[in-house]
Amino acid sequence: MGNQGGNDYEYRILIALRRVIRAVDIYSKKLHTELGITTPQLLCLYTVAKSESMTLTNLAQRVSLSVSTVNGIIDRLEARQYLTRKRSVADRRKVYLEISLAGKEIVARAPSLLQDKLAAALSRLSQTEQVATTEALERVVKLMEVETIDASPNLFSSELPTDSSP
């Protein structure tokens, strides 16, 4: 593979990518160990907490996940009493998600989402640096020939691409 001392660009790129992957994995495991919740569950709780009430379809759109994936996540969050489903009085066809007190407590105790930290850091870069970073990462995607893989802007562990906890 070339120089293992860190001067070789190929080596440095692979190490950088591996660090990003490991950071996401470590974050996901820490979240699950400390709070008993997965990153997708926390993302959904954060999103519902910000609005206090929303439909499943709205939530799926906001978190960039499919409705069926979000439905499974919501089933688990509801079973743990972190949120509830409330049928609309005005339109019985509509069901709203509302965060519970226990859900609010989890959100308050949870660390910031990785993508939120990254977005904040990226916003502090100059536009030139943002463009360069974007183009470099998009080039890596092309070099790896993974342009067709569907991806959301959410950083989930490879071990938990969708919600897999009980």
Protein Blocks (a to p, Z undefined) as FASTA:
>chain_A
ZZfkopamklmmmmmmmmmmmmmmmmmmmmmmmnopafklmmmmmmmmmnopacfklmmm
mnopafklmmmmmmmmmmnopaccdddfklmmbccddddfklmmmmmmpccdfklmmmmm
mmmpcfklmmmmmmmmmmmmmmnopmmpccdfbdcdfklmbacbZZ
